[in-house]
Protein backbone atom coordinates (compact mmCIF):
# COMPACT_ATOMS: atom_id res chain seq x y z
CA UNK A 1 0.00 0.00 0.00
CA UNK A 2 1.44 3.36 -1.06
CA UNK A 3 0.79 6.22 1.37
CA UNK A 4 1.16 9.31 -0.79
CA UNK A 5 0.78 11.83 2.03
CA UNK A 6 3.35 13.16 4.47
CA UNK A 7 2.53 11.81 7.93
CA UNK A 8 2.46 14.86 10.20
CA UNK A 9 0.67 13.82 13.39
CA UNK A 10 1.84 11.43 16.08
CA UNK A 11 -1.40 9.47 15.76
CA UNK A 12 -1.06 8.75 12.04
CA UNK A 13 2.69 8.06 12.39
CA UNK A 14 2.00 5.48 15.11
CA UNK A 15 -0.73 3.88 12.98
CA UNK A 16 1.67 3.50 10.05
CA UNK A 17 4.51 2.16 12.21
CA UNK A 18 2.17 -0.46 13.68
CA UNK A 19 1.49 -1.75 10.16
CA UNK A 20 5.17 -2.41 9.50
CA UNK A 21 6.52 -3.14 13.00
CA UNK A 22 5.98 -6.91 12.76
CA UNK A 23 8.10 -7.13 9.60
CA UNK A 24 11.60 -8.60 9.78
CA UNK A 25 13.00 -6.20 7.17
CA UNK A 26 12.46 -2.44 6.94
CA UNK A 27 13.81 -0.21 4.18
CA UNK A 28 14.56 3.39 5.07
CA UNK A 29 15.85 6.57 3.48
CA UNK A 30 16.18 10.01 5.03
CA UNK A 31 15.91 13.43 3.41
CA UNK A 32 17.83 16.17 5.21
CA UNK A 33 19.37 19.59 4.81
CA UNK A 34 22.98 20.56 5.55
CA UNK A 35 23.57 23.85 3.81
CA UNK A 36 23.92 26.21 6.75
CA UNK A 37 24.64 23.90 9.70
CA UNK A 38 27.42 21.69 11.07
CA UNK A 39 24.98 18.90 11.91
CA UNK A 40 22.49 17.56 9.34
CA UNK A 41 18.88 18.68 9.85
CA UNK A 42 16.52 15.67 9.54
CA UNK A 43 13.45 16.54 7.45
CA UNK A 44 11.71 13.36 6.24
CA UNK A 45 12.18 9.64 6.84
CA UNK A 46 10.73 7.14 4.39
CA UNK A 47 10.03 3.59 5.55
CA UNK A 48 8.81 0.46 3.79
CA UNK A 49 8.36 -3.21 4.60
CA UNK A 50 7.86 -4.04 0.92
CA UNK A 51 4.07 -3.84 1.18
CA UNK A 52 3.45 -0.61 3.05
CA UNK A 53 5.38 2.57 2.22
CA UNK A 54 5.20 5.95 3.91
CA UNK A 55 6.91 9.28 4.62
CA UNK A 56 7.18 10.69 8.13
CA UNK A 57 7.82 14.34 8.91
CA UNK A 58 10.96 14.65 11.08
CA UNK A 59 10.56 18.36 11.86
CA UNK A 60 7.82 17.88 14.46
CA UNK A 61 8.12 18.26 18.25
CA UNK A 62 7.85 14.51 18.82
CA UNK A 63 9.95 12.02 20.79
CA UNK A 64 11.14 10.12 17.72
CA UNK A 65 13.48 7.91 19.72
CA UNK A 66 10.54 6.47 21.62
CA UNK A 67 8.31 6.46 18.54
CA UNK A 68 10.79 4.39 16.50
CA UNK A 69 11.68 1.96 19.32
CA UNK A 70 9.86 -1.02 17.79
CA UNK A 71 11.57 -0.44 14.46
CA UNK A 72 15.20 0.13 15.47
CA UNK A 73 15.50 -1.38 18.98
CA UNK A 74 15.32 -4.89 17.58
CA UNK A 75 17.08 -7.35 15.31
CA UNK A 76 15.11 -6.27 12.26
CA UNK A 77 17.17 -5.96 9.10
CA UNK A 78 17.42 -2.25 8.27
CA UNK A 79 17.95 -1.77 4.54
CA UNK A 80 19.54 1.38 3.14
CA UNK A 81 21.31 2.49 0.00
CA UNK A 82 24.56 4.39 0.71
CA UNK A 83 24.04 4.32 4.45
CA UNK A 84 26.61 6.69 5.93
CA UNK A 85 24.63 9.94 6.10
CA UNK A 86 21.38 8.18 7.01
CA UNK A 87 23.14 6.34 9.85
CA UNK A 88 24.62 9.62 11.05
CA UNK A 89 21.09 11.01 11.36
CA UNK A 90 19.75 7.85 13.01
CA UNK A 91 22.57 8.13 15.53
CA UNK A 92 21.46 11.70 16.26
CA UNK A 93 17.82 10.63 16.70
CA UNK A 94 18.31 7.31 18.51
CA UNK A 95 21.67 7.74 20.20
CA UNK A 96 23.04 4.58 18.58
CA UNK A 97 23.57 2.82 15.25
CA UNK A 98 21.10 -0.03 14.53
CA UNK A 99 22.75 -3.45 14.68
CA UNK A 100 21.45 -5.30 11.64
CA UNK A 101 22.09 -3.14 8.56
CA UNK A 102 22.14 -4.10 4.89
CA UNK A 103 23.51 -1.53 2.45
CA UNK A 104 22.45 -2.22 -1.15
CA UNK A 105 25.13 0.08 -2.59
CA UNK A 106 27.85 -1.66 -0.60
CA UNK A 107 26.49 -5.09 -1.55
CA UNK A 108 26.43 -4.14 -5.24
CA UNK A 109 30.17 -3.37 -5.03
CA UNK A 110 30.77 -7.09 -4.37
CA UNK A 111 28.71 -8.14 -7.38
CA UNK A 112 30.37 -6.45 -10.32
CA UNK A 113 28.38 -3.21 -10.28
CA UNK A 114 30.01 0.21 -10.47
CA UNK A 115 31.55 1.42 -7.22
CA UNK A 116 29.15 3.64 -5.26
CA UNK A 117 26.44 3.14 -7.86
CA UNK A 118 23.38 5.30 -7.29
CA UNK A 119 20.03 3.83 -6.27
CA UNK A 120 18.23 4.94 -9.44
CA UNK A 121 21.00 3.58 -11.69
CA UNK A 122 21.03 0.24 -9.88
CA UNK A 123 17.25 -0.12 -10.10
CA UNK A 124 17.44 0.71 -13.81
CA UNK A 125 20.16 -1.90 -14.43
CA UNK A 126 18.45 -4.71 -12.53
CA UNK A 127 14.72 -4.07 -13.08
CA UNK A 128 14.69 -1.63 -16.02
CA UNK A 129 12.64 0.76 -13.89
CA UNK A 130 13.26 4.48 -14.31
CA UNK A 131 13.12 6.55 -11.14
CA UNK A 132 12.54 10.29 -11.40
CA UNK A 133 15.36 12.18 -9.61
CA UNK A 134 14.29 15.74 -10.52
CA UNK A 135 13.55 16.61 -6.86
CA UNK A 136 17.03 15.61 -5.66
CA UNK A 137 18.06 19.19 -4.79
CA UNK A 138 14.74 20.16 -3.20
CA UNK A 139 14.37 22.12 0.03
CA UNK A 140 13.14 19.40 2.38
CA UNK A 141 12.61 21.82 5.28
CA UNK A 142 9.99 23.83 3.44
CA UNK A 143 6.38 23.01 4.28
CA UNK A 144 4.06 21.97 2.83
CA UNK A 145 5.87 19.48 0.63
CA UNK A 146 4.42 19.09 -2.85
CA UNK A 147 2.98 15.79 -4.06
CA UNK A 148 5.90 15.49 -6.46
CA UNK A 149 8.36 15.81 -3.57
CA UNK A 150 6.53 13.16 -1.52
CA UNK A 151 6.36 10.78 -4.49
CA UNK A 152 10.08 11.30 -5.09
CA UNK A 153 10.85 10.50 -1.44
CA UNK A 154 8.74 7.33 -1.41
CA UNK A 155 10.39 6.13 -4.61
CA UNK A 156 13.68 5.91 -2.69
CA UNK A 157 12.32 3.01 -0.62
CA UNK A 158 9.71 1.59 -2.98
CA UNK A 159 12.03 -1.06 -4.44
CA UNK A 160 14.60 -1.40 -1.65
CA UNK A 161 13.18 -4.54 -0.04
CA UNK A 162 13.14 -6.58 -3.25
CA UNK A 163 16.54 -5.11 -4.22
CA UNK A 164 17.98 -6.22 -0.89
CA UNK A 165 16.60 -9.72 -1.34
CA UNK A 166 18.02 -9.96 -4.87
CA UNK A 167 21.50 -8.75 -3.86
CA UNK A 168 21.60 -10.92 -0.74
CA UNK A 169 20.74 -14.00 -2.83
CA UNK A 170 23.47 -13.10 -5.34
CA UNK A 171 26.02 -12.70 -2.55
CA UNK A 172 25.14 -16.16 -1.28
CA UNK A 173 25.13 -17.62 -4.78
CA UNK A 174 28.59 -16.21 -5.56
CA UNK A 175 29.90 -17.15 -2.08
CA UNK A 176 30.64 -13.55 -1.23
CA UNK A 177 28.16 -13.06 1.61
CA UNK A 178 30.87 -13.50 4.26
CA UNK A 179 33.14 -11.10 2.34
CA UNK A 180 30.40 -8.48 2.37
CA UNK A 181 29.48 -9.02 6.04
CA UNK A 182 33.08 -8.71 7.23
CA UNK A 183 33.90 -5.66 5.14
CA UNK A 184 30.68 -3.84 5.99
CA UNK A 185 31.16 -4.50 9.72
CA UNK A 186 34.65 -3.00 9.45
CA UNK A 187 33.30 -0.05 7.46
CA UNK A 188 30.68 0.86 10.08
CA UNK A 189 33.03 0.34 13.04
CA UNK A 190 35.74 2.53 11.46
CA UNK A 191 33.48 5.60 11.31
CA UNK A 192 33.57 8.11 14.16
CA UNK A 193 29.83 8.63 14.51
CA UNK A 194 30.01 11.24 17.27
CA UNK A 195 32.07 14.27 16.15
CA UNK A 196 35.40 14.62 17.96
CA UNK A 197 37.13 17.97 17.68
CA UNK A 198 40.42 16.43 18.81
CA UNK A 199 40.79 14.40 15.61
CA UNK A 200 39.41 17.04 13.24
CA UNK A 201 42.89 17.98 11.96
CA UNK A 202 42.91 14.68 10.06
CA UNK A 203 40.47 16.30 7.61
CA UNK A 204 43.22 18.70 6.47
CA UNK A 205 44.29 17.20 3.16
CA UNK A 206 47.46 19.24 2.77
CA UNK A 207 48.79 18.99 6.33
CA UNK A 208 51.48 16.43 5.46
CA UNK A 209 53.13 18.91 3.11
CA UNK A 210 53.93 21.28 5.99
CA UNK A 211 56.96 21.44 8.27
CA UNK A 212 56.63 19.71 11.64
CA UNK A 213 56.19 22.98 13.53
CA UNK A 214 53.62 24.28 11.05
CA UNK A 215 51.73 20.99 11.24
CA UNK A 216 51.49 21.36 15.02
CA UNK A 217 50.00 24.85 14.73
CA UNK A 218 47.61 23.70 11.98
CA UNK A 219 46.37 20.94 14.32
CA UNK A 220 45.68 23.43 17.08
CA UNK A 221 43.83 25.80 14.72
CA UNK A 222 41.81 22.93 13.17
CA UNK A 223 40.71 21.70 16.60
CA UNK A 224 39.74 25.25 17.59
CA UNK A 225 37.74 25.62 14.35
CA UNK A 226 35.92 22.31 14.90
CA UNK A 227 34.93 23.16 18.48
CA UNK A 228 33.62 26.53 17.37
CA UNK A 229 31.66 25.06 14.43
CA UNK A 230 30.09 22.38 16.66
CA UNK A 231 29.19 24.95 19.33
CA UNK A 232 27.61 27.32 16.80
CA UNK A 233 26.20 24.51 14.60
CA UNK A 234 27.53 26.12 11.43
CA UNK A 235 29.71 24.68 8.62
CA UNK A 236 33.39 24.59 9.67
CA UNK A 237 34.41 26.51 6.53
CA UNK A 238 32.27 29.41 7.70
CA UNK A 239 34.72 29.76 10.57
CA UNK A 240 37.88 29.26 8.52
CA UNK A 241 38.73 27.37 5.34
CA UNK A 242 41.53 24.80 5.13
CA UNK A 243 43.51 27.22 2.98
CA UNK A 244 43.18 29.89 5.67
CA UNK A 245 44.26 27.43 8.40
CA UNK A 246 47.42 26.67 6.43
CA UNK A 247 48.12 30.37 5.83
CA UNK A 248 47.57 31.24 9.51
CA UNK A 249 49.85 28.38 10.61
CA UNK A 250 52.66 29.32 8.24
CA UNK A 251 52.43 32.97 9.27
CA UNK A 252 52.57 32.10 12.96
CA UNK A 253 55.67 29.94 12.53
CA UNK A 254 57.51 32.55 10.44
CA UNK A 255 56.35 35.75 12.20
CA UNK A 256 55.11 34.52 15.59
CA UNK A 257 51.77 36.25 15.17
CA UNK A 258 48.25 35.31 14.11
CA UNK A 259 47.39 36.81 10.73
CA UNK A 260 43.85 36.00 9.68
CA UNK A 261 42.83 36.87 6.11
CA UNK A 262 40.70 40.01 6.13
CA UNK A 263 36.97 39.46 6.55
CA UNK A 264 34.12 41.96 6.54
CA UNK A 265 33.68 41.76 10.32
CA UNK A 266 36.90 43.09 11.87
CA UNK A 267 35.57 42.47 15.38
CA UNK A 268 35.18 38.79 14.55
CA UNK A 269 38.73 38.77 13.18
CA UNK A 270 40.09 40.24 16.40
CA UNK A 271 38.11 37.75 18.45
CA UNK A 272 39.44 34.84 16.39
CA UNK A 273 43.03 36.09 16.81
CA UNK A 274 42.66 36.17 20.60
CA UNK A 275 41.00 32.75 20.71
CA UNK A 276 43.68 31.10 18.57
CA UNK A 277 46.45 32.75 20.59
CA UNK A 278 44.86 31.37 23.73
CA UNK A 279 44.61 27.88 22.22
CA UNK A 280 48.31 27.95 21.27
CA UNK A 281 49.19 29.25 24.73
CA UNK A 282 47.27 26.35 26.32
CA UNK A 283 49.55 23.97 24.44
CA UNK A 284 52.69 25.78 25.62
CA UNK A 285 55.06 23.34 27.25
CA UNK A 286 53.11 20.33 26.02
CA UNK A 287 54.13 17.90 23.35
CA UNK A 288 51.76 19.25 20.74
CA UNK A 289 52.84 16.76 18.08
CA UNK A 290 51.29 13.99 20.18
CA UNK A 291 48.98 12.93 17.34
CA UNK A 292 51.53 13.04 14.53
CA UNK A 293 52.98 9.89 13.06
CA UNK A 294 56.64 10.16 12.25
CA UNK A 295 57.30 9.98 8.54
CA UNK A 296 59.06 6.87 7.42
CA UNK A 297 61.91 7.29 4.96
CA UNK A 298 60.94 5.70 1.70
CA UNK A 299 63.45 4.25 -0.70
CA UNK A 300 63.32 4.83 -4.43
CA UNK A 301 61.28 1.65 -4.96
CA UNK A 302 58.36 2.87 -2.84
CA UNK A 303 56.16 4.37 -5.58
CA UNK A 304 56.82 1.49 -7.98
CA UNK A 305 56.02 -1.11 -5.29
CA UNK A 306 52.81 0.72 -4.37
CA UNK A 307 51.78 0.91 -8.03
CA UNK A 308 52.61 -2.77 -8.64
CA UNK A 309 50.66 -3.80 -5.57
CA UNK A 310 47.70 -1.70 -6.63
CA UNK A 311 47.74 -3.20 -10.14
CA UNK A 312 47.90 -6.74 -8.74
CA UNK A 313 44.90 -6.13 -6.48
CA UNK A 314 43.03 -4.51 -9.36
CA UNK A 315 43.44 -7.71 -11.39
CA UNK A 316 42.25 -9.75 -8.39
CA UNK A 317 39.18 -7.52 -8.06
CA UNK A 318 38.34 -7.81 -11.77
CA UNK A 319 38.68 -11.59 -11.66
CA UNK A 320 36.36 -11.81 -8.65
CA UNK A 321 33.96 -9.11 -9.90
CA UNK A 322 34.39 -6.99 -6.77
CA UNK A 323 34.99 -3.25 -6.99
CA UNK A 324 38.73 -2.61 -6.73
CA UNK A 325 37.99 0.44 -4.52
CA UNK A 326 36.63 -2.10 -2.01
CA UNK A 327 39.33 -4.74 -2.45
CA UNK A 328 42.35 -2.45 -2.30
CA UNK A 329 41.80 1.17 -1.23
CA UNK A 330 44.96 3.13 -1.95
CA UNK A 331 45.12 4.31 1.66
CA UNK A 332 45.15 0.68 2.82
CA UNK A 333 48.00 -0.17 0.43
CA UNK A 334 50.07 2.83 1.54
CA UNK A 335 49.53 2.07 5.23
CA UNK A 336 50.50 -1.55 4.64
CA UNK A 337 53.79 -0.48 3.05
CA UNK A 338 54.50 2.26 5.59
CA UNK A 339 54.00 0.00 8.58
CA UNK A 340 54.98 -3.41 7.15
CA UNK A 341 51.81 -4.56 8.90
CA UNK A 342 51.34 -8.34 8.88
CA UNK A 343 47.88 -7.81 10.41
CA UNK A 344 46.73 -5.41 7.70
CA UNK A 345 43.27 -6.08 6.30
CA UNK A 346 44.95 -6.01 2.89
CA UNK A 347 46.35 -9.52 3.49
CA UNK A 348 44.04 -10.93 6.18
CA UNK A 349 40.35 -11.70 6.57
CA UNK A 350 38.25 -12.20 3.44
CA UNK A 351 40.93 -10.73 1.15
CA UNK A 352 43.28 -13.56 2.13
CA UNK A 353 40.88 -15.96 0.38
CA UNK A 354 41.21 -14.27 -3.01
CA UNK A 355 44.87 -13.22 -3.12
CA UNK A 356 48.12 -15.12 -3.65
CA UNK A 357 50.19 -14.22 -0.58
CA UNK A 358 53.32 -15.45 -2.35
CA UNK A 359 52.70 -12.91 -5.09
CA UNK A 360 52.31 -10.16 -2.48
CA UNK A 361 55.62 -11.21 -0.92
CA UNK A 362 57.30 -11.21 -4.32
CA UNK A 363 56.08 -7.66 -5.02
CA UNK A 364 56.91 -6.18 -1.61
CA UNK A 365 60.22 -7.93 -0.76
CA UNK A 366 62.41 -5.41 -2.63
CA UNK A 367 60.89 -2.67 -0.47
CA UNK A 368 60.64 -4.34 2.94
CA UNK A 369 64.11 -5.96 2.72
CA UNK A 370 65.78 -2.64 1.96
CA UNK A 371 64.37 -0.78 4.99
Secondary structure, DSSP 8 states (H G I E B T S, - for coil): -EEEEEE-SHHHHHHHHHHHTT-SEEEEEEEEE-SS-SS-EEEEEEEE-SS-EEEEESSSSS-HHHHTHHHHSSS-EEEESS-HHHHHHHHHHHSS--SSEEEHHHHHTTTT--TT--HHHHHHHHH------TTTT--TTSSS--HHHHHHHHHHHHTHHHHHHHHHHHHHHTT-HHHHHHHHHHHHHHS--S--GGGGGGG-TTGGGS-HHHHHHHHHHHHHHHHHHHHHTS-HHHH--HHHHHHHHHHHHHHSS------S-HHHHHHHHHHHHHHHHHTTTS-TTTT--------TTHHHHHHHHHHHHHHHHHHHT--HHHH--HHHHHHHHHHT-TT-TTTSGGGGGTS-HHHHHHHHHHHHTT-
